[in-house]
Amino acid sequence: MGVVEVNAMADFTQRMRLRGKAAEDIYFAEQERKLLAARHEKEAKQLTTHIEPIDEAASKNNAHQHNSNPKTTE
């Protein structure tokens, strides 16, 4: 084996190592994107289930106040 062949083999080995690392980085980046998307979706769902329009909240509050103190005319 000559010096050129050894260098070529070292370059090949280095390229394969970098290719494997790149594939691993791509895989984990995709996993992270999926997790973040699921987290954002969950947070958005929680926000929309806890928020009710102002008009509905005000009318419910007014109805509750009127019903909680019934006036008796005895």
N, C-alpha and C positions, 0 to 999 in steps of 0.2 A: 504494500500500500504506500502510495506516494503522499507527499505533503498536500497536494491538490485534492486527492481523494479524502483525506482526513478532514480538511477544511470543508469540503462539500458535505461530508457526513455530519459534521458539527453544525453547519448551516441548516441542514435538513432537520436535525434533531431540535435545534432552536426554533425553527419554523413550526414544527409539529407541537412543541410545547406552547408556543404563543397561540397557535390555532386552538388548542384545547382550552387555554385560559380565556380566549375570546368567546368560545362557545359557552363556557361556564358563566362568564359575565353576562352574556345575552340571556341565558336561561334565568339567572337570578334577577335580572332587571325586569323580565317579563313577569316573574312571580310577584315582585314588588309592585308592579303596575296593577296587577289583578287585586292584590290585597288593598292597595290604596283606593281603587275604584269601588271595591266592596265596602270599605270604611266610609267613603264619601256618600255612597248610596244609603247606607244605614243611618248616617247622621242626617241626611236630607229627609229621610222617612220619619225620623224622630222629630225633627223640626216641624214638619207638616202635620203630624198627628197632634202636636201640642198647641198649635196656633189655631185660633178660631177668629173669624172676622170680627172687627170691632163692633159692628152693628148687632150681630148675634149675641156677643158677650154682654153688651149693654142692655139689650132687651131681656136676656135671661136674668141679669142682675136686678133690673127693675121689677120683673115679675116675682122674683124671689123676695124682694123687700116688701112688696104689696101683700104677698101671701103669708109672710112670716109674722105679721102683726094684725091678725084679723080683729076688727072692731066689733065689740058686742054691744048691743043696744038693749040690755036688760034693765 
